[in-house]
Amino acid sequence: MKKIIKIIKGTPLLVLLFFTVSPSLTLDAAGTKQMYYEIRAYHVKSSAQAERIDTYLRDAYLPALHKAGITGAGVFKPVSSDTAFGKVIFVFIPYLNLKQYEKVTSLVEKNKDYLKNGKEFLDAPFNDPPFTRYESILLKAFENMPSFAPPSYTNPAGERIYELRIYDSATEIKAAKKREMFNRGGEIDLFKSLGFNAMFFGEVLMGSRKPNLMYMITFQDMATHDQKWASFRDSEGWKKMSGLKEYENTVSGITSYLLSPTSYSDY
């Protein structure tokens, strides 16, 4: 009992809730450790708010993450042709495990440079906030892709396309079948065989739209994006897989964002 009380006192609520719900989910079927990801979505109503978030992320938050041991944080904005253009900024943060999540969170909050450089964002006037709201979503990597794989493009950041896709399911069972389709069903392998540069696939553990999953695939440019998706839709693998009765109605809604990395993103 003393050990349990000690964990509760020293553990953030988000992490504690996860261990309460899923205490044994730490390894995939092959014994490979699966990473955890946090996705922050900052919703804004003006370019002025977006600029303040850029300043905070570039000068305070990402440097604090780097100092705490995170070197693969990505910051992305919708491209001009996306309906979310100018309305949201996404931040992707990878963690080796939940213990690292807890440690990094604590180190960032105690970082004096972070508190100093981020003060205008962190302590903005109540009637002039730097965002309308922001979401923090916690994911666990899929077993068939247990760690993230950022691409290494050399063309200008503004040309690159990072597509964030969110698949909602009507029930927990349907969501589990869709995850199975990606893993044992071969959907991740199909993406790989067709030359998609996937960055991550993950189950949403904590978020506002459960049950759902999220993944990100990347392309050098929009032309490559269009060509790759055409090859996917026309492939025999997808036609066969999507026609299986066991995977019918596993997705009730899809949201897709076409994004490009910011100049200060880690990739």
C-alpha positions as a printed NumPy array, in Angstrom:
array([[  0.   ,   0.   ,   0.   ],
       [  2.858,   2.396,   0.788],
       [  4.29 ,   1.876,  -2.687],
       [  0.932,   2.612,  -4.325],
       [  0.52 ,   5.797,  -2.297],
       [  4.015,   6.918,  -3.27 ],
       [  3.264,   6.442,  -6.964],
       [  0.006,   8.341,  -6.71 ],
       [  1.63 ,  11.299,  -4.986],
       [  4.467,  11.595,  -7.481],
       [  2.662,  10.825, -10.721],
       [  0.781,  13.28 , -12.974],
       [ -2.954,  12.523, -13.208],
       [ -2.75 ,  11.726, -16.95 ],
       [ -0.108,   9.049, -16.373],
       [ -1.865,   7.681, -13.287],
       [ -5.143,   7.293, -15.154],
       [ -3.394,   5.431, -17.96 ],
       [ -1.783,   2.959, -15.579],
       [ -5.137,   2.468, -13.879],
       [ -6.84 ,   1.63 , -17.178],
       [ -4.001,  -0.195, -18.974],
       [ -1.339,  -1.379, -16.47 ],
       [  0.114,  -4.107, -18.703],
       [  0.367,  -2.367, -22.085],
       [  4.133,  -1.858, -22.334],
       [  5.421,  -4.304, -24.967],
       [  4.2  ,  -5.428, -28.349],
       [  3.761,  -9.069, -29.305],
       [  7.459,  -9.43 , -30.177],
       [  8.633,  -7.845, -26.935],
       [  9.6  ,  -4.568, -28.599],
       [  8.934,  -1.467, -26.558],
       [  6.34 ,   0.797, -28.076],
       [  6.812,   4.54 , -27.823],
       [  4.271,   7.089, -26.635],
       [  3.442,  10.33 , -28.405],
       [  1.865,  13.582, -27.327],
       [  0.161,  15.721, -29.921],
       [ -0.744,  19.26 , -28.97 ],
       [ -3.203,  21.148, -31.125],
       [ -3.223,  24.902, -30.497],
       [ -6.397,  26.47 , -31.883],
       [ -6.086,  30.124, -32.877],
       [ -8.399,  32.807, -34.223],
       [ -5.856,  35.271, -35.608],
       [ -2.402,  35.507, -37.145],
       [ -1.319,  37.479, -34.069],
       [ -2.091,  34.496, -31.841],
       [ -0.259,  32.177, -34.227],
       [  2.814,  34.41 , -34.088],
       [  2.804,  34.358, -30.296],
       [  2.619,  30.56 , -30.307],
       [  5.494,  30.434, -32.801],
       [  7.592,  32.618, -30.508],
       [  6.763,  30.465, -27.487],
       [  7.474,  27.17 , -29.232],
       [ 10.648,  28.37 , -30.96 ],
       [ 12.226,  30.313, -28.091],
       [ 10.92 ,  28.553, -24.982],
       [  9.19 ,  25.194, -25.342],
       [ 11.313,  23.355, -27.922],
       [ 14.614,  24.459, -26.311],
       [ 13.26 ,  23.202, -22.975],
       [ 12.29 ,  19.871, -24.544],
       [ 15.756,  19.562, -26.063],
       [ 17.398,  20.245, -22.723],
       [ 15.158,  17.602, -21.138],
       [ 16.298,  15.007, -23.68 ],
       [ 13.684,  15.237, -26.444],
       [ 15.302,  15.793, -29.862],
       [ 12.488,  14.827, -32.226],
       [  9.757,  17.385, -31.645],
       [  7.87 ,  18.488, -34.745],
       [  5.782,  21.606, -35.284],
       [  3.348,  21.695, -38.211],
       [  0.821,  24.081, -39.742],
       [ -1.925,  23.435, -42.315],
       [ -1.005,  24.35 , -45.888],
       [ -2.909,  27.182, -47.585],
       [ -5.218,  24.787, -49.45 ],
       [ -6.346,  23.06 , -46.234],
       [ -9.571,  24.281, -44.618],
       [ -7.76 ,  24.502, -41.263],
       [ -5.188,  26.968, -42.627],
       [ -4.472,  29.672, -40.053],
       [ -6.636,  27.971, -37.424],
       [ -4.437,  25.39 , -35.702],
       [ -0.792,  24.543, -34.949],
       [  0.225,  20.962, -34.19 ],
       [  3.138,  19.893, -31.996],
       [  4.375,  16.274, -32.001],
       [  6.454,  15.078, -29.032],
       [  7.837,  11.51 , -28.843],
       [  8.565,   9.691, -25.574],
       [ 10.345,   6.385, -25.037],
       [  7.916,   5.508, -22.254],
       [  5.535,   7.08 , -19.754],
       [  8.316,   7.503, -17.238],
       [ 10.118,   9.785, -19.681],
       [  6.88 ,  11.698, -20.24 ],
       [  6.644,  12.33 , -16.505],
       [ 10.316,  13.291, -16.224],
       [ 10.293,  15.654, -19.216],
       [  7.117,  17.366, -18.033],
       [  8.711,  18.029, -14.652],
       [ 12.016,  19.239, -16.121],
       [ 10.285,  21.658, -18.507],
       [  8.129,  23.131, -15.742],
       [ 11.235,  23.784, -13.617],
       [ 13.419,  25.149, -16.434],
       [ 14.238,  28.771, -15.592],
       [ 15.004,  29.738, -19.193],
       [ 11.674,  28.232, -20.262],
       [  9.769,  30.205, -17.64 ],
       [ 11.627,  33.385, -18.584],
       [ 11.434,  33.079, -22.375],
       [  7.872,  31.778, -22.317],
       [  6.483,  34.242, -19.784],
       [  4.478,  36.324, -22.28 ],
       [  2.77 ,  33.141, -23.449],
       [  2.438,  31.369, -20.11 ],
       [  1.21 ,  34.409, -18.208],
       [ -0.641,  36.308, -20.932],
       [ -3.467,  38.674, -19.879],
       [ -6.77 ,  36.871, -19.33 ],
       [ -8.446,  39.09 , -21.941],
       [ -5.698,  38.599, -24.516],
       [ -4.779,  34.887, -24.533],
       [ -2.368,  33.471, -27.154],
       [ -4.853,  30.754, -28.228],
       [ -8.55 ,  29.977, -28.016],
       [ -7.97 ,  26.491, -26.56 ],
       [ -5.39 ,  23.753, -26.91 ],
       [ -5.716,  19.964, -26.834],
       [ -3.18 ,  17.485, -25.502],
       [ -3.593,  13.985, -26.948],
       [ -1.653,  10.948, -25.696],
       [ -1.014,   8.045, -28.08 ],
       [  0.671,   4.668, -27.938],
       [  2.588,   3.479, -30.997],
       [  1.217,   0.527, -32.957],
       [  2.998,  -2.805, -32.563],
       [  3.904,  -2.941, -36.278],
       [  5.606,   0.455, -36.009],
       [  6.707,   0.737, -32.366],
       [  8.802,   3.878, -32.85 ],
       [  8.443,   7.001, -34.964],
       [ 10.494,   7.581, -38.118],
       [ 10.901,  11.23 , -39.149],
       [ 11.75 ,  11.707, -42.828],
       [ 14.926,  13.369, -44.066],
       [ 13.796,  15.585, -46.927],
       [ 16.166,  18.251, -48.223],
       [ 13.7  ,  20.365, -50.231],
       [ 12.254,  23.566, -48.687],
       [ 10.021,  22.919, -45.676],
       [  7.122,  24.757, -47.302],
       [  7.01 ,  22.193, -50.123],
       [  6.812,  19.142, -47.873],
       [  3.513,  17.544, -46.959],
       [  2.937,  15.878, -43.603],
       [ -0.552,  14.403, -43.607],
       [ -2.114,  13.857, -40.185],
       [ -5.063,  11.465, -40.354],
       [ -7.589,  10.75 , -37.587],
       [ -9.869,   7.716, -37.805],
       [-12.888,   7.659, -35.488],
       [-14.782,   4.452, -34.762],
       [-18.345,   3.978, -33.558],
       [-17.458,   1.521, -30.774],
       [-14.453,   0.157, -28.911],
       [-14.748,  -3.186, -30.726],
       [-14.785,  -1.495, -34.127],
       [-11.773,   0.592, -33.109],
       [ -9.897,  -2.546, -32.058],
       [-10.654,  -4.164, -35.429],
       [ -9.316,  -1.109, -37.258],
       [ -6.102,  -1.259, -35.232],
       [ -5.896,  -4.946, -36.102],
       [ -6.301,  -4.056, -39.775],
       [ -3.255,  -1.782, -39.56 ],
       [ -1.166,  -4.338, -37.676],
       [ -1.889,  -8.018, -38.289],
       [ -4.166,  -7.149, -41.21 ],
       [ -1.265,  -5.665, -43.16 ],
       [ -2.282,  -2.038, -43.759],
       [  0.991,  -0.664, -42.357],
       [  2.916,  -3.147, -44.499],
       [  0.957,  -1.981, -47.545],
       [  1.962,   1.618, -46.886],
       [  5.595,   0.508, -46.645],
       [  5.458,  -1.556, -49.832],
       [  4.1  ,   1.417, -51.787],
       [  6.873,   3.724, -50.613],
       [  4.884,   5.879, -48.187],
       [  7.091,   7.617, -45.639],
       [  5.04 ,   7.033, -42.504],
       [  6.176,   8.916, -39.422],
       [  3.984,   7.177, -36.841],
       [  0.838,   5.18 , -36.21 ],
       [ -0.791,   5.346, -32.796],
       [ -3.822,   4.505, -30.71 ],
       [ -5.316,   7.47 , -28.881],
       [ -5.197,   6.703, -25.155],
       [ -6.306,  10.103, -23.916],
       [ -8.212,  12.545, -26.105],
       [-11.565,  14.166, -26.772],
       [-12.672,  11.972, -29.685],
       [-12.259,   8.403, -28.466],
       [-12.322,   5.736, -29.681],
       [ -9.926,   6.729, -32.457],
       [ -6.446,   6.404, -33.857],
       [ -4.053,   8.832, -35.502],
       [ -1.193,   8.489, -37.927],
       [  1.06 ,  10.682, -40.017],
       [  2.439,   9.975, -43.475],
       [  4.87 ,  12.289, -45.229],
       [  5.648,  13.284, -48.789],
       [  8.32 ,  15.377, -50.442],
       [  5.664,  17.505, -52.126],
       [  1.982,  17.59 , -53.081],
       [  2.53 ,  15.875, -56.42 ],
       [  4.1  ,  12.912, -54.625],
       [  1.211,  12.915, -52.162],
       [ -1.344,  12.635, -54.964],
       [  0.617,   9.95 , -56.81 ],
       [  1.134,   7.8  , -53.708],
       [ -2.508,   7.899, -52.696],
       [ -3.573,   6.968, -56.219],
       [ -1.277,   3.942, -56.079],
       [ -2.719,   2.99 , -52.689],
       [ -6.35 ,   3.159, -53.807],
       [ -5.593,   1.183, -56.983],
       [ -3.469,  -1.49 , -55.318],
       [ -4.696,  -5.066, -55.194],
       [ -3.621,  -5.235, -51.565],
       [ -5.994,  -2.443, -50.539],
       [ -8.863,  -3.728, -52.663],
       [ -8.587,  -7.154, -51.065],
       [ -8.101,  -5.847, -47.531],
       [-10.898,  -3.276, -47.638],
       [-13.272,  -5.891, -49.038],
       [-12.961,  -8.22 , -46.056],
       [-16.21 ,  -8.453, -44.085],
       [-14.4  ,  -8.468, -40.728],
       [-13.203,  -4.906, -41.379],
       [-16.541,  -3.475, -42.485],
       [-17.655,  -0.273, -40.734],
       [-14.558,  -0.05 , -38.552],
       [-14.223,   3.673, -39.345],
       [-17.117,   6.052, -38.729],
       [-15.313,   9.259, -39.673],
       [-11.998,  10.476, -41.085],
       [-10.346,  13.841, -40.52 ],
       [ -7.248,  14.705, -42.53 ],
       [ -4.895,  17.671, -42.232],
       [ -2.326,  18.574, -44.89 ],
       [  0.565,  20.147, -43.001],
       [  4.04 ,  21.545, -43.553],
       [  6.754,  21.824, -40.883],
       [  7.725,  25.196, -39.488],
       [ 11.233,  26.533, -39.99 ],
       [ 12.119,  25.74 , -36.361],
       [ 10.639,  22.224, -36.3  ],
       [ 13.152,  19.438, -35.572],
       [ 12.333,  17.932, -38.989]])
